[in-house]
């Protein structure tokens, strides 16, 4: 009976893995992350259900009535009744196995809980990067406009410019249409430039490297993107003479620190893969010690 239950549980988990792979097929970015989160919850629910079924089976085995004692003398009958109250060897082995598995699950769960999460590791790595530059991260709302919100904050901080998100979206789209040769080869398969630019102008439509490059060109400022697992992505560094100053400043960061980016006129954003379950996110970064925390 226990073998049949274990076999069924194994088959259900296998089917869920196949189903999860089918759900994630063709998904990218935020959509794929959302599917992975959904499958994780489904697996967790299944594990809880399986554990409840094992407990119920265990209880049934313990509650099974023992065979009726044969009609022998009273001494033998009383011994049979006493023996019937004891669990069988199979039941003892089953209980021992279940307890061992429970302890192993508990050990693994405790070990996993003690490990820093991917979110924490990424946050610490980015915080260290910014600290080495004398900078800090300013949170931007995770509303689908975060890339444009981060750049808007950079504009307010560096240029005292109140360019809003809708204006930045329009600037990015207009720049793509002005310089099609720089963007068309990198569009998603099946998208025309006009169709893609219509998406760029749509509120809460997620933006990425194409939009950052377009904004750097349109604003005539290089944009540097810091992430936890990749070198600094320097958008349009070669297109502006101030980029040379960054290369020089990077050699003197131990002296310049917070002034390094100020000297280059670059705009600085941070890229987060694990900050939110819904997908990738962008924040802004400013010199440490400045009182501006509102993005």
Number of C-alpha atoms within 10 A of each C-alpha: 8 12 8 9 14 13 11 13 19 13 12 15 14 12 12 16 14 11 13 18 14 11 15 16 11 9 13 12 12 17 14 17 20 17 19 17 14 14 19 13 12 13 17 12 11 16 14 11 13 18 14 12 14 17 14 12 15 16 12 11 18 17 11 10 10 15 9 10 13 9 8 9 8 9 8 13 15 13 11 16 14 10 12 16 12 12 16 14 9 10 14 13 12 15 18 12 12 16 12 12 12 13 12 12 12 12 12 12 11 11 10 11 10 9 10 10 12 12 14 13 14 20 19 13 14 21 17 15 16 21 16 14 21 20 23 23 20 18 19 21 14 18 13 18 21 24 31 27 24 25 28 21 30 23 17 14 17 13 11 10 12 12 14 15 21 17 14 23 26 17 20 26 24 19 22 26 18 13 12 12 10 14 17 16 10 10 12 10 7 8 11 12 18 13 10 18 20 13 16 24 19 14 13 16 14 20 19 13 13 19 23 23 23 26 27 25 22 17 16 14 22 26 24 20 22 23 20 19 12 8 9 13 15 19 22 20 22 11 13 16 12 16 21 12 15 20 13 13 20 15 11 12 17 13 11 16 20 21 15 25 24 17 15 21 19 25 26 22 25 24 21 20 21 18 17 13 14 18 19 21 27 29 26 26 24 26 20 16 10 10 8 12 14 8 18
